[in-house]
Amino acid sequence: MPVVKLGGAQSGLFEYQRLVRILRGTIGDLAAWGMGEFCWPSACSGFRAHAKVTKIGKRIVHNRLVPVKANDPQSPYRTPRASPLKAPSLGQLRQYAIARSLFKPTSLPRAIARLGFVQADPMRAPARAQDLILALRVKDYRAGDLERRYPRLAIEEAFFINYGFLPRETLALLYPRAAPRAWDARMQARAQEVLAFVRQHGRTHPKDMRAHFDHGRIQRWGGDLNASTHLLEGLHYCGLLRVARREAGTRVYQAIEHPPQDDSPEARLARAGQLLDVVVQLYAPLPAASLGYLCGLLRYGVPQLATETRQVLEHAKSRYAHAHVDGLLWFWPEGEKPMAAPNPIDDRLRFLAPFDPVVWDRRRFQLFWGWEYKLEAYVPAHKRRMGYYAMPMLWGEQMPGWANLKVVDGRLQHELGFAGPRPRGSVFQLALDEALQQMQEFLEL
């Protein structure tokens, strides 16, 4: 690692200029360091011999200035970078959000790796959310492909900010998690019995547990649940069980052991930062309020890292690119350029699941398209305005309304709603017809 020795009693400005010349002569273009950065105090107050600088991102060691890499375990925060000279417009942020999320369809493993997380939902209207999300990003995807291929893929089902699927390498960042707070000593003892059973018998279906144990039923979340199934889900949350496969949608579990984690403060902070990076990568660009809300969900997903997650959020401006747009602070991954979308937005019409990354953030949705979208599946039927499972319709860059789709007697039926006037002319109708045809192929009708 190259180092720069510092002089003693020279003026601050002269020392700073001399340092810059040395850096240029030593490593040429500073960008050659990629993710790492050469750092020095921003104020030109001069360096004193034998000075001690302890702030993260700026270190003098043995009278030498050393570069601090962004992934250095001693430096979990990236050092501050200058904001862009020109902030993007709201329209450019919208184009950027669509283009970066709806990338060119690829293979299933690559799509999951690029997204980082795919939220799951059991409702089929007309298909599960995870299938609807992947259908727009995986070439020739068909409903149920994820469940069928899951045992052969390097992915895991787990609770992250919500329940869903994520790459296996991310899983290790989530554990160890403690048992649910609602478990008393009796439930803890039952959980140990269940874990011992799964370890002894291997892959276990909940019906196998019910045949062996008589745990009865418990009240949770306003419902009456089978206690054995609840214990399996709790052990899965703790990371002691994993989902090996599904049978007709039901999880089949097996025991798993994770390697011990480095529990040092630096390592814990680094893990929290990596997890928040996954969130930002998936949902960017994000208004500051939405980033804060997602951090709250992440603290529930990794309660053991709640303090570290808050610390990372406090330093979001030094970790992520950001700008004020129309009076709001927005964040996105460092190195990406919202004013230059990676791919042009085509004029296709797409039906988006309520949990699709493009529309997941309802706050951002209203800022981008000017109307309020809600999932009303849990709203009493007589109070619904959009329908049971309204799916926003993205037409090019516009979001003119929503669609409720369902399969009746083997045929796809649709009902449309619009936030404003229905688009006129044949162009919209042709795009709609094509989207409905693609949905039928996806559902294999």
Long-range contacts (C-beta under 8 A, 24 or more apart in sequence): 1-66, 1-67, 2-26, 2-27, 2-67, 3-64, 3-65, 3-66, 4-64, 4-65, 5-63, 5-64, 5-65, 6-47, 6-49, 6-51, 6-60, 6-63, 6-64, 6-65, 7-47, 7-49, 8-48, 8-49, 10-46, 11-46, 12-44, 12-45, 12-46, 12-47, 13-44, 13-46, 15-46, 15-47, 16-40, 16-44, 16-46, 19-47, 19-65, 33-67, 35-69, 35-70, 35-71, 36-67, 36-68, 36-69, 36-70, 36-71, 37-67, 37-68, 37-69, 37-70, 37-78, 37-79, 38-67, 39-67, 39-68, 39-79, 40-65, 57-318, 71-270, 73-266, 73-267, 73-270, 74-266, 76-266, 76-269, 76-270, 76-273, 76-312, 77-273, 77-312, 77-315, 77-318, 77-319, 78-318, 78-319, 78-334, 79-318, 80-317, 80-318, 81-318, 81-321, 81-334, 83-321, 83-322, 83-323, 84-321, 84-323, 84-339, 86-339, 87-323, 87-324, 87-325, 88-323, 88-325, 88-338, 88-339, 89-325, 90-325, 90-326, 90-367, 90-368, 92-338, 92-339, 92-341, 93-285, 93-325, 93-330, 93-338, 93-368, 94-368, 94-369, 94-397, 95-341, 95-345, 95-397, 96-285, 96-332, 96-336, 96-338, 96-339, 96-341, 97-284, 97-285, 97-358, 97-364, 97-368, 98-341, 98-345, 98-358, 98-394, 98-397, 99-341, 99-342, 99-343, 99-344, 99-345, 100-284, 100-336, 100-341, 100-342, 101-356, 101-357, 101-358, 102-136, 102-137, 102-350, 102-358, 103-137, 103-342, 103-343, 104-343, 105-136, 105-137, 105-138, 105-139, 105-141, 106-137, 106-138, 106-139, 107-138, 107-139, 108-134, 108-138, 108-141, 108-145, 108-146, 108-149, 108-153, 109-153, 109-154, 109-155, 111-137, 111-138, 112-153, 112-155, 112-165, 112-166, 112-167, 113-167, 115-282, 115-357, 116-166, 116-167, 116-170, 116-278, 116-281, 116-282, 117-160, 117-161, 117-164, 117-165, 117-166, 117-170, 117-278, 117-279, 117-282, 118-146, 118-164, 118-165, 118-166, 119-162, 119-163, 119-164, 119-355, 119-360, 120-157, 120-162, 120-163, 120-164, 120-165, 121-353, 121-354, 121-355, 122-249, 123-377, 123-389, 125-377, 125-388, 125-389, 125-404, 125-405, 125-406, 126-405, 126-406, 126-407, 126-412, 126-439, 126-443, 127-442, 127-443, 129-353, 129-354, 129-355, 129-356, 130-164, 130-165, 131-442, 132-351, 132-352, 132-353, 132-356, 132-391, 133-353, 133-355, 133-356, 133-357, 135-442, 136-350, 136-352, 136-356, 141-442, 142-441, 142-442, 142-444, 143-442, 143-443, 143-444, 147-246, 147-249, 150-243, 150-245, 150-246, 151-244, 151-245, 156-242, 156-243, 157-236, 157-242, 157-243, 157-251, 158-236, 159-237, 159-301, 160-275, 160-278, 160-298, 160-301, 161-279, 161-294, 161-297, 161-298, 161-300, 161-301, 162-297, 162-355, 166-278, 170-275, 170-278, 171-258, 172-258, 172-259, 172-261, 173-271, 173-274, 173-275, 173-302, 174-239, 174-275, 174-301, 174-302, 175-238, 175-239, 175-258, 175-261, 176-238, 176-239, 176-258, 176-261, 176-304, 177-237, 177-238, 177-239, 177-302, 177-303, 177-304, 178-238, 178-303, 178-304, 179-234, 179-238, 180-234, 180-237, 182-220, 183-234, 187-231, 190-215, 190-227, 190-231, 191-231, 191-234, 191-235, 194-228, 194-231, 194-232, 194-235, 195-235, 195-240, 195-241, 195-255, 198-232, 198-235, 198-241, 198-253, 198-254, 198-255, 199-255, 202-254, 203-244, 203-245, 203-252, 203-253, 203-254, 204-232, 204-252, 204-253, 204-254, 205-247, 205-250, 205-252, 206-232, 206-250, 206-251, 268-305, 268-308, 269-308, 269-311, 269-312, 271-302, 271-305, 271-308, 272-302, 272-305, 272-308, 272-309, 272-311, 272-312, 273-308, 273-312, 273-319, 275-301, 275-302, 275-305, 275-309, 276-309, 276-312, 276-313, 276-319, 277-319, 277-333, 280-320, 280-331, 280-332, 280-333, 281-333, 282-357, 283-357, 283-360, 283-361, 284-331, 284-332, 284-333, 284-336, 285-330, 285-331, 285-332, 285-338, 285-364, 286-330, 286-331, 286-332, 286-361, 286-364, 287-328, 287-329, 287-330, 287-361, 287-363, 287-364, 287-367, 288-316, 288-328, 288-329, 288-330, 288-331, 289-328, 289-363, 290-361, 290-363, 290-364, 291-316, 291-331, 293-363, 328-367, 345-396, 345-397, 346-396, 347-395, 347-396, 347-427, 347-431, 348-395, 348-396, 348-431, 348-434, 348-435, 349-393, 349-394, 349-395, 349-428, 349-431, 349-432, 349-434, 349-435, 350-393, 350-394, 350-395, 350-435, 351-391, 351-392, 351-393, 351-403, 351-405, 351-435, 351-439, 352-391, 352-392, 352-393, 352-394, 353-391, 354-389, 354-390, 354-391, 354-392, 358-394, 359-392, 365-392, 365-399, 368-399, 369-398, 369-399, 369-419, 370-419, 371-399, 371-419, 371-420, 373-402, 386-417, 387-415, 387-417, 390-417, 393-432, 393-435, 395-423, 395-428, 395-431, 400-428, 405-439, 407-443, 407-445, 410-445, 411-445, 412-436, 412-439, 412-440, 412-443, 412-445
